[in-house]
Amino acid sequence: MTRIGLISDTHGFLDDAVFNYFDQCDEIWHAGDFGNIELADKLAAFKPLRGVYGNIDGKDVRTVYPENLRFNCESVDVWMTHIGGYPGHYSPPVKALIYKDPPKLFISGHSHILKVIYDKKIAVLHLNPGAAGKQGWHKIRSLLRFCISDEKIHTLEVIELGNR
């Protein structure tokens, strides 16, 4: 079993509470808009980190983290990208690929809107953890925590960090 802490859209702000909420996690996944490489480095020093760059990330982040990351975790095919959209509204670069070769788990950020949606058409679970940073129009900062084992995604928890 792998316990995952999912975060996005920190925009250079990392709440200390993240370390408490992700303490029991095996890995942290960041769905883009780190804000700076120092924030990414803090997370990577705490737990193994997988991440993608977002539209606000500069060269420092983009040289370390890719735009798209496709990998397997506990035999679950995962695709993470920052601007990916969601079921029924995938972004144009994602749409053709996701229908041609769907992962089991599709993760994006960017919208600052927490979403957990199952796409029945292609049997894909979509997760967007919302935004953990203080910049943007969201009202509540949020994270997701979940587990993957035996090819299943389970024990999903929504964590609210408080007001923006």
Sequence and secondary structure as in RCSB ss.txt:
>XXXX:A:sequence
MTRIGLISDTHGFLDDAVFNYFDQCDEIWHAGDFGNIELADKLAAFKPLRGVYGNIDGKDVRTVYPENLRFNCES
VDVWMTHIGGYPGHYSPPVKALIYKDPPKLFISGHSHILKVIYDKKIAVLHLNPGAAGKQGWHKIRSLLRFCISD
EKIHTLEVIELGNR
>XXXX:A:secstr
 EEEEEE   TT   THHHHHTTT SEEEE S   SHHHHHHHHHHS EEE   TT  HHHHTTS SEEEEEETT
EEEEEESS EETTEE HHHHHHHHHS  SEEE  SS  EEEEEETTTTEEEEEE   SS SS SEEEEEEEEEET
TEEEEEEEEEEEE 
